[in-house]
Amino acid sequence: MSETLNKQLLHLVFGGELENLEDAKFRNVDELDVVGIFPNYQAAEKAWRNKAQSTVDNAHMRYFIVHLHRFLDPDGDGKLG
């Protein structure tokens, strides 16, 4: 199995209601919806799509995918920080 397939590429999916549609500033950070942490982008995207579609009636509600693996291993060498 290749090294790329063995890498753990964690992704966080979260969202909340934005103050306005032009900025990524949340109305109330205490009410952010943390959907979860996923082992790869494909799983995170599936969760993101489900949450985004379930809130389609609220134009101010937005969900995001954060590439946690880029924060944990910014230079991509497999070592922390």
N, C-alpha and C positions, 0 to 999 in steps of 0.2 A: 504494500500500500504506500502511496506517495506521501511525502512529508506534508504537502499542502492539505491532503485529506485528513491527516491526523491533527492538524492545528485546531485549537479551540478558539473560534471566532465569536465571542459573546456579543450579543446585541440587546439593548434595552428598548422596550416599547412603552411609551407613556404619552399622556395627553392631558388636555384641559381646555377650559374656555378662555379664549383670548380677549383682551380689552378691546382691540379693534383688528380689522382684517389686514392691516398693513404691517403690523409688528408682531414679533413672537414674544409678546409680554402677556403673561397670564393674569386673569382677573383675580384669582385667589390661589396662591401656591399651596395653601393648606388643603385644597380640594383637588390637587392633581391626581389623575388616575394612572397608577403604575400598573400596566398590564402584565409585565413580567420580563424576565431575562431569558433569552433564547440562545441555543447553541450555534446557530448559523443564520445567515441573512434570510434564507428561504422561509424558515420557521417564523422569524420576526416579521417578515413581510405578510405572511398569512394572518398573523395575529393583528397586525396593523390594519390590514384591509377589513377584517371582521369588525374591529372597533370603529374604524372610520365610517363604514357603511351603516353601523348601528346608530350613529349620531348624525346622519346626513341631514336631518331636519333642523339641526342647530348650526347655523352658518359660522358661529364663533368657536365651535368645538374643533380642535385640531389634535391629531396624534402624530408622533414623531418616532423615528428609529434612530437610536444613537449607537454608533459603532464602538462599544466598550473596549474591544480588543485594541483599538487604536490608542486609547488612553493608557491601557495596561502595558502595551508594548509599542511605543510610538515609532521606534526605528525598525520594527519588524524582524528583529533578530531572535525572537523567542525568549528574551530575558526581560524581567520586570524593569520598568522605568528606564 
